[in-house]
Amino acid sequence: MQKKGDIMKPIVTCREMKALDTNTIENMGVPSLVLMERASLKVVEEMEKFLKSEERILVVCGSGNNGGDGIAAARILFLKGYRCEIFLAGKTESMTKETKAQWEIAGNYHVPFTNNPDWDEYTTIVDAIFGVGLSRPIEGRYGETIHEMNKAHARKVAVDIPSGINGDTGEVLGCAFGADLTVTFAFLKRGLLFFPGRMYAGKTVVADIGIYESVEVPAEAQYVETKDLNLLPGRVPYGNKGTFGKVLFVTGSSTMCGASYLSAYAALRAGAGMVKIQTVEENRQPLLTMLPEAMVTCAFDDEENRKNLDWCDVLVIGPGLGTSPQSRERAYYFLSCAKEAGKPVILDADGLNLLAKYPKWRGLLNENVVVTPHLGEMSRLCEKPVSEIKKNMVQTALDFARETHTVCVLKDACTVVADAKGRLYLNNSGNAGLATAGSGDVLSGILAAVFCRYLAVQDPPDNGKKAALGVFLHGRCADLYADKNGQLGMTATDVIGALPMVLNHMD
């Protein structure tokens, strides 16, 4: 059971949320109206952080329980002295038992109702029309109402989830309310992480209303929060550079020196003790000049390769590698030897392109391999169009992880991390500034460093959780940089530069 304060919070589907809600009411004995009251109090609590005494508030309510939450919130705001009105977008005859009770209570307290709102009169509009159970496109008068709400020059708040957003996929169902703030209850919903739902939600606050994960209804997915970075092991004071992990980078072709540099530099900045880059001769001098902290080897023979393999703790294969016969030979050798030696591998970029080109290489994969495809690379790996993958990110990642026995890091605006046992992590850090050359190379280096930091831990987390921490760290660095400098103009090097600030909890 997930308990308050546990690491890595659950993310729920609509089906899971309904089951958890039912479990709390039927098995725990908490009445539905009590949960509704708690939910409305949390909405008001978040709203009072910005509300001023002269506010005019309109709460737009549907007939379902989401509308009941909104009616209760309107009553509480009214009784606190705010000028608050209710507009019923649904029908009284369609109200649930709980919502009808809230409607009657609001009437008893003489909370104002309006049938024809002048939308521009309000300073704050609250959306409580549809909850997470919506599965059909919004149209007709509901669509017209949401259109008017969006047009209004007011601050906008969504109750649980913006109306019109699919709670599982984040898709817009016909039209959707655009919120500045979404107060969601008990757990984060998947639709609030995936785009465009994440964009429509604005700032999202998860409010504890007394519904908790149970053994009977476990949540399939989890997400990382900033405080979870405390899980990363610190540096022991008596350690040395070898103690903190050695990463071998099989990267770089004659025209792709930068990818080697970015990946190796990121690993050092993220805490790896030593890095060595196995690359082509043309890259030796540039890399030694740009990154004097790194060792560079350009020999490729059995003796040197064996030394390099014995030396390292983690391998990164692929950034800037190319797909030439020479690159193919380098990738195949180290991937196959790493499997024999049981060493972790981060397989990225051209390593994935080679894997797609030579399907028999899948026999070299196992639970120690982390694959990091973006949508285009995943399209080549599973021979599906990008559009289909984008609609089924979770299932695509899970299927590939199970088929290849790897950890799959499927990169997008909301990156999905899945492992062969079905464990799932959805990432909520990062921003559009990461859509820049070299960002993926930086991630591969960070992932390698995270694996290094667990080398001396007696009971380390599973590889999927390590990968999820690395993905979150990568995005958190981009968020910190964007907070201070904006997203436009962000480079991969800027992300690396933010690593010490984030890792030393100075953000």
Legacy VTK file of the C-alpha trace (Angstrom):
# vtk DataFile Version 3.0
C-alpha trace
ASCII
DATASET POLYDATA
POINTS 507 float
0.000 0.000 0.000
1.231 3.476 -0.829
1.601 5.479 2.365
1.992 9.164 2.964
5.660 10.076 2.522
6.533 7.059 0.381
8.838 7.682 -2.547
7.680 7.754 -6.148
3.994 8.567 -6.107
1.410 6.549 -8.044
-0.170 7.780 -11.277
-3.599 6.335 -11.936
-5.789 5.547 -14.898
-9.476 6.436 -14.846
-10.314 2.800 -14.132
-7.849 2.662 -11.217
-9.160 5.937 -9.783
-12.746 4.701 -9.865
-11.725 1.455 -8.165
-9.770 3.311 -5.471
-12.676 5.653 -4.868
-15.070 2.712 -4.569
-12.679 0.873 -2.240
-12.493 3.898 0.067
-16.277 4.236 0.210
-17.329 0.577 0.373
-14.434 -1.113 2.167
-12.952 1.689 4.272
-16.367 3.109 5.152
-15.700 6.738 4.205
-18.983 8.226 2.871
-18.908 9.677 -0.614
-20.176 13.040 0.642
-17.248 13.222 3.063
-14.797 12.723 0.209
-16.659 15.357 -1.803
-16.426 17.826 1.077
-12.702 17.170 1.462
-12.191 17.662 -2.271
-14.032 20.972 -2.291
-12.079 22.207 0.718
-8.819 21.464 -1.109
-9.979 23.384 -4.178
-10.826 26.384 -1.991
-7.529 26.088 -0.137
-5.565 26.333 -3.389
-7.746 29.149 -4.730
-7.299 31.254 -1.593
-3.595 31.429 -2.350
-4.418 33.939 -5.090
-7.946 35.187 -4.397
-8.544 38.811 -3.389
-11.563 40.154 -1.524
-12.996 41.888 -4.601
-13.045 38.720 -6.718
-16.097 37.608 -8.658
-16.148 33.849 -8.992
-18.263 31.618 -11.220
-18.307 27.856 -10.651
-19.604 25.974 -13.694
-20.966 22.581 -12.676
-22.097 19.406 -14.395
-24.550 16.806 -13.121
-21.987 14.205 -12.072
-19.873 14.058 -8.946
-17.366 16.499 -10.431
-20.219 18.989 -10.450
-20.936 18.100 -6.823
-17.343 18.976 -5.925
-17.805 22.315 -7.664
-21.130 23.108 -5.953
-19.587 22.371 -2.547
-16.574 24.555 -3.355
-18.881 27.396 -4.407
-20.806 27.128 -1.122
-17.594 27.253 0.920
-16.301 30.263 -1.025
-19.636 32.053 -0.607
-19.691 31.414 3.139
-16.154 32.775 3.384
-17.422 36.056 2.021
-16.446 35.816 -1.647
-18.853 36.898 -4.395
-19.399 33.476 -5.857
-22.141 32.120 -8.128
-23.024 28.719 -9.567
-23.907 28.061 -13.192
-25.387 24.616 -13.750
-24.249 23.364 -17.153
-25.871 19.989 -16.536
-29.439 19.067 -15.685
-30.927 18.668 -12.217
-32.781 15.513 -13.248
-29.451 13.905 -14.260
-27.651 14.676 -10.999
-26.013 11.892 -8.994
-27.277 11.374 -5.454
-24.275 13.188 -3.978
-24.464 16.124 -6.387
-28.181 16.542 -5.758
-27.457 16.663 -2.023
-24.823 19.364 -2.557
-27.264 21.308 -4.767
-29.854 21.290 -1.988
-27.290 22.279 0.657
-26.120 25.198 -1.499
-29.731 26.293 -1.862
-30.257 26.135 1.892
-27.312 28.514 2.344
-28.673 30.802 -0.405
-25.634 30.465 -2.644
-26.443 32.541 -5.763
-27.252 30.716 -8.985
-27.198 32.180 -12.470
-28.735 30.891 -15.690
-27.233 33.393 -18.140
-23.741 34.363 -17.007
-21.971 37.371 -18.456
-18.623 35.636 -18.693
-16.516 38.793 -18.743
-17.859 39.907 -15.355
-15.914 37.214 -13.513
-12.313 37.333 -12.336
-12.114 33.574 -11.704
-13.973 30.760 -13.462
-13.987 27.246 -11.999
-14.593 24.241 -14.249
-16.476 21.381 -12.553
-18.409 20.044 -15.544
-16.839 16.660 -16.280
-14.447 14.510 -14.259
-12.017 11.768 -15.231
-14.780 9.448 -16.439
-15.443 11.376 -19.660
-15.014 9.096 -22.678
-16.974 10.760 -25.480
-16.331 14.003 -27.397
-17.877 17.151 -25.956
-20.285 18.873 -28.293
-23.550 20.848 -28.327
-24.300 23.164 -25.424
-21.488 21.730 -23.299
-19.046 22.568 -26.052
-20.495 26.067 -26.365
-20.187 26.585 -22.605
-16.532 25.519 -22.553
-15.845 27.793 -25.518
-17.301 30.764 -23.607
-15.320 29.843 -20.486
-12.086 29.742 -22.465
-12.784 33.108 -24.111
-13.371 34.886 -20.798
-10.610 37.133 -19.433
-10.449 35.415 -16.061
-8.183 33.158 -14.074
-9.281 29.586 -14.687
-9.332 26.660 -12.270
-10.168 23.025 -13.089
-11.599 20.609 -10.526
-9.767 17.251 -10.708
-9.144 17.429 -14.485
-9.978 20.002 -17.181
-13.301 19.081 -18.786
-12.727 17.554 -22.206
-9.366 15.938 -21.427
-9.128 12.150 -21.615
-7.958 11.103 -18.151
-5.763 8.310 -19.513
-4.208 9.709 -22.686
-4.363 13.492 -22.340
-6.232 13.732 -25.656
-8.787 16.481 -26.234
-12.265 15.020 -26.592
-13.861 17.481 -28.991
-12.933 20.568 -26.976
-11.407 21.163 -23.545
-11.218 23.749 -20.790
-7.881 25.553 -20.610
-6.938 25.915 -16.938
-4.283 27.967 -15.193
-4.565 25.675 -12.172
-5.858 22.126 -11.817
-6.519 20.704 -8.358
-6.618 16.942 -8.813
-7.636 14.564 -6.057
-5.714 11.764 -4.349
-3.457 10.851 -7.283
-2.045 12.338 -10.433
-3.957 11.138 -13.493
-2.094 10.027 -16.603
-4.001 12.494 -18.759
-2.460 15.335 -16.751
1.045 14.212 -17.750
0.609 13.455 -21.437
0.198 16.292 -23.890
-1.969 18.121 -24.735
-3.694 17.396 -21.396
-0.650 18.621 -19.488
-0.840 21.939 -21.329
-4.578 22.352 -20.685
-4.105 21.619 -16.971
-1.696 24.480 -16.285
-0.144 24.133 -12.844
-1.294 20.855 -11.291
-1.668 20.317 -7.543
-2.337 16.831 -6.161
-4.577 17.128 -3.098
-4.868 14.484 -0.376
-8.562 13.871 0.304
-8.266 10.535 2.095
-8.131 8.083 -0.821
-5.029 5.895 -0.728
-3.538 3.104 -2.791
-4.464 -0.338 -1.567
-3.210 -3.864 -2.034
-6.516 -4.669 -3.726
-6.184 -1.796 -6.213
-2.491 -1.138 -6.953
-1.554 1.634 -9.371
0.374 0.389 -12.386
2.501 3.521 -12.881
4.569 5.847 -10.716
6.247 9.209 -11.116
9.328 10.844 -9.623
9.248 14.073 -7.621
12.134 16.432 -6.894
12.470 15.097 -3.353
13.021 11.600 -4.777
16.433 12.744 -6.010
17.443 12.299 -2.366
17.368 8.589 -3.190
20.562 9.001 -5.178
23.450 7.783 -2.992
25.824 10.501 -1.865
29.595 10.396 -1.998
31.309 8.625 0.854
34.090 10.826 2.277
36.711 8.080 2.030
36.022 7.257 -1.634
38.188 7.885 -4.701
37.488 8.382 -8.383
37.279 4.641 -8.945
34.793 4.254 -6.107
32.221 6.378 -7.892
32.058 4.382 -11.074
33.817 4.161 -14.443
31.923 4.611 -17.687
33.114 3.471 -21.097
31.630 5.408 -24.013
31.598 3.576 -27.337
30.647 6.674 -29.256
31.559 9.092 -32.010
32.367 8.718 -35.686
34.648 10.907 -37.783
31.962 13.593 -38.120
30.210 13.227 -34.755
32.683 14.197 -32.058
30.187 16.411 -30.208
27.899 13.576 -29.148
30.806 11.813 -27.418
31.736 14.997 -25.598
28.214 15.805 -24.402
27.487 12.300 -23.181
30.804 11.892 -21.345
30.707 15.397 -19.868
27.165 14.822 -18.593
28.265 11.602 -16.884
31.056 13.405 -15.042
28.787 16.259 -13.998
26.158 13.777 -12.791
28.621 12.058 -10.482
30.536 9.358 -12.371
34.102 9.080 -11.098
35.885 8.372 -14.389
35.034 8.264 -18.087
36.825 6.767 -21.065
35.770 7.327 -24.662
36.391 4.590 -27.215
36.214 6.407 -30.551
37.929 6.945 -33.920
41.353 8.555 -34.226
39.969 11.775 -35.743
38.213 12.512 -32.451
41.172 12.076 -30.119
42.570 15.594 -30.157
39.239 17.459 -30.139
37.979 15.390 -27.211
41.170 15.769 -25.186
40.985 19.499 -25.786
37.290 19.912 -24.936
37.206 17.401 -22.076
40.634 16.943 -20.480
39.030 15.016 -17.609
38.242 12.132 -19.988
40.495 9.356 -21.203
40.366 8.631 -24.920
41.231 5.372 -26.635
41.133 4.791 -30.369
42.585 1.298 -30.595
40.198 -1.504 -31.518
41.793 -4.898 -30.973
41.107 -7.830 -28.692
43.691 -6.914 -26.069
42.700 -3.246 -25.805
39.007 -4.023 -25.974
39.285 -6.530 -23.162
41.171 -4.025 -21.010
38.507 -1.403 -21.603
35.714 -3.814 -20.824
37.384 -5.037 -17.625
38.041 -1.441 -16.576
34.486 -0.100 -16.846
31.418 -0.524 -14.664
28.850 0.820 -17.150
28.857 1.216 -20.928
27.194 3.795 -23.156
26.941 2.650 -26.763
25.670 4.746 -29.628
25.844 8.557 -29.426
27.349 9.836 -32.671
28.561 6.338 -33.506
27.221 6.144 -37.067
26.153 2.966 -38.817
29.210 2.247 -40.968
30.752 -1.250 -41.004
33.395 -0.051 -38.529
30.734 1.383 -36.219
28.699 -1.794 -36.501
31.732 -3.858 -35.475
32.454 -1.649 -32.462
28.856 -1.699 -31.270
28.425 -5.454 -31.737
31.659 -6.311 -29.928
30.981 -4.260 -26.817
27.267 -5.086 -26.655
27.938 -8.825 -26.858
30.844 -8.716 -24.383
28.849 -6.583 -21.956
26.146 -9.253 -21.953
28.706 -11.943 -21.129
30.181 -9.801 -18.367
26.774 -8.807 -16.961
27.532 -5.088 -17.182
24.888 -2.381 -17.557
24.585 -0.798 -21.002
22.876 2.418 -22.059
22.038 1.819 -25.731
21.231 5.082 -27.494
21.135 6.866 -30.854
23.055 4.927 -33.529
23.213 1.944 -31.221
19.433 1.787 -31.633
19.637 2.418 -35.376
21.992 -0.550 -35.687
19.639 -2.634 -33.552
16.790 -1.800 -35.925
18.963 -2.602 -38.932
20.092 -5.959 -37.518
17.111 -7.533 -35.678
19.182 -10.568 -34.652
21.036 -8.260 -32.271
18.012 -8.491 -29.996
19.594 -11.681 -28.720
22.295 -9.495 -27.136
19.781 -7.630 -24.998
18.827 -8.417 -21.410
17.676 -6.796 -18.181
20.987 -4.920 -17.858
20.363 -2.944 -21.042
18.558 0.400 -21.078
17.346 1.434 -24.534
16.527 5.124 -25.018
14.627 5.600 -28.293
12.862 8.767 -29.347
9.695 8.312 -31.395
11.507 8.030 -34.726
13.924 5.414 -33.411
11.089 3.472 -31.809
9.239 3.564 -35.126
12.195 1.848 -36.771
12.590 -0.642 -33.922
8.985 -1.833 -33.856
8.073 -1.022 -37.468
5.080 1.113 -36.543
4.262 4.661 -37.629
5.108 7.465 -35.203
1.445 8.509 -35.084
0.429 5.079 -33.790
3.216 5.013 -31.201
2.339 8.476 -29.956
-1.232 7.371 -29.281
-0.005 4.297 -27.371
3.182 5.414 -25.635
2.675 3.331 -22.506
1.757 0.107 -24.261
4.517 0.520 -26.852
7.175 0.917 -24.172
5.810 -1.966 -22.102
5.604 -4.288 -25.102
9.140 -3.528 -26.251
10.570 -3.942 -22.743
8.870 -7.305 -22.335
9.850 -8.552 -25.790
13.521 -7.605 -25.391
13.856 -8.049 -21.589
15.260 -4.504 -21.364
14.393 -1.234 -19.686
12.766 0.932 -22.349
13.028 4.723 -22.020
10.634 5.981 -24.699
11.467 9.671 -25.043
8.872 12.342 -25.711
7.410 15.379 -23.949
6.273 12.870 -21.307
8.924 10.142 -21.323
7.763 6.620 -20.482
10.064 4.195 -18.652
9.050 0.529 -18.650
10.777 -2.705 -17.721
10.283 -6.354 -18.607
8.283 -7.024 -15.423
5.697 -4.413 -16.327
6.884 -1.735 -13.920
6.077 1.667 -15.317
7.264 5.218 -14.652
5.966 8.395 -16.310
8.141 11.506 -16.244
6.767 14.917 -15.303
9.934 17.026 -15.489
11.386 18.876 -18.472
10.136 21.411 -20.973
10.282 22.306 -24.674
13.808 23.664 -24.259
14.998 20.049 -24.322
14.014 19.860 -27.994
17.571 20.741 -28.959
20.528 18.955 -30.522
22.483 16.838 -28.062
19.776 16.569 -25.417
19.546 12.792 -25.858
23.334 12.446 -25.615
23.224 14.268 -22.286
20.513 11.907 -21.044
22.593 8.831 -21.888
25.492 10.204 -19.836
23.239 11.037 -16.901
21.725 7.553 -16.951
25.192 5.995 -16.875
26.157 8.160 -13.909
23.010 7.218 -11.994
23.824 3.529 -12.485
27.373 4.227 -11.249
26.099 5.849 -8.081
24.370 2.618 -7.047
27.386 0.353 -7.552
28.243 0.172 -3.846
24.624 0.011 -2.600
23.767 -3.369 -1.088
20.088 -3.334 -2.028
19.817 -1.085 -5.099
16.478 -0.285 -6.757
15.486 -2.020 -9.970
17.013 -0.737 -13.198
13.726 0.796 -14.289
13.617 2.954 -11.175
17.238 4.010 -11.707
16.387 4.982 -15.273
13.316 6.913 -14.084
15.487 8.878 -11.645
17.934 9.679 -14.437
15.185 10.825 -16.786
13.681 13.042 -14.083
17.093 14.514 -13.236
17.659 15.378 -16.894
14.303 17.163 -17.093
14.731 18.881 -13.725
17.982 20.448 -14.951
16.141 21.820 -17.969
13.395 23.181 -15.716
15.904 24.923 -13.456
17.637 26.513 -16.420
14.306 27.605 -17.926
13.154 29.110 -14.617
16.190 31.375 -14.617
16.792 31.995 -18.317
13.743 30.841 -20.281
13.363 27.934 -22.684
14.381 29.665 -25.902
18.071 29.313 -26.586
18.595 26.438 -24.155
21.368 24.090 -25.282
22.436 20.636 -24.216
25.469 22.186 -22.512
23.142 24.405 -20.463
21.396 21.286 -19.174
24.743 19.805 -18.138
25.668 23.051 -16.412
22.578 22.831 -14.191
23.452 19.349 -12.891
25.533 20.405 -9.868
22.841 22.858 -8.748
20.127 20.193 -8.868
22.229 17.410 -7.388
23.428 19.585 -4.541
19.828 20.704 -3.850
20.615 24.336 -4.597
17.615 24.834 -6.906
LINES 1 508
507 0 1 2 3 4 5 6 7 8 9 10 11 12 13 14 15 16 17 18 19 20 21 22 23 24 25 26 27 28 29 30 31 32 33 34 35 36 37 38 39 40 41 42 43 44 45 46 47 48 49 50 51 52 53 54 55 56 57 58 59 60 61 62 63 64 65 66 67 68 69 70 71 72 73 74 75 76 77 78 79 80 81 82 83 84 85 86 87 88 89 90 91 92 93 94 95 96 97 98 99 100 101 102 103 104 105 106 107 108 109 110 111 112 113 114 115 116 117 118 119 120 121 122 123 124 125 126 127 128 129 130 131 132 133 134 135 136 137 138 139 140 141 142 143 144 145 146 147 148 149 150 151 152 153 154 155 156 157 158 159 160 161 162 163 164 165 166 167 168 169 170 171 172 173 174 175 176 177 178 179 180 181 182 183 184 185 186 187 188 189 190 191 192 193 194 195 196 197 198 199 200 201 202 203 204 205 206 207 208 209 210 211 212 213 214 215 216 217 218 219 220 221 222 223 224 225 226 227 228 229 230 231 232 233 234 235 236 237 238 239 240 241 242 243 244 245 246 247 248 249 250 251 252 253 254 255 256 257 258 259 260 261 262 263 264 265 266 267 268 269 270 271 272 273 274 275 276 277 278 279 280 281 282 283 284 285 286 287 288 289 290 291 292 293 294 295 296 297 298 299 300 301 302 303 304 305 306 307 308 309 310 311 312 313 314 315 316 317 318 319 320 321 322 323 324 325 326 327 328 329 330 331 332 333 334 335 336 337 338 339 340 341 342 343 344 345 346 347 348 349 350 351 352 353 354 355 356 357 358 359 360 361 362 363 364 365 366 367 368 369 370 371 372 373 374 375 376 377 378 379 380 381 382 383 384 385 386 387 388 389 390 391 392 393 394 395 396 397 398 399 400 401 402 403 404 405 406 407 408 409 410 411 412 413 414 415 416 417 418 419 420 421 422 423 424 425 426 427 428 429 430 431 432 433 434 435 436 437 438 439 440 441 442 443 444 445 446 447 448 449 450 451 452 453 454 455 456 457 458 459 460 461 462 463 464 465 466 467 468 469 470 471 472 473 474 475 476 477 478 479 480 481 482 483 484 485 486 487 488 489 490 491 492 493 494 495 496 497 498 499 500 501 502 503 504 505 506
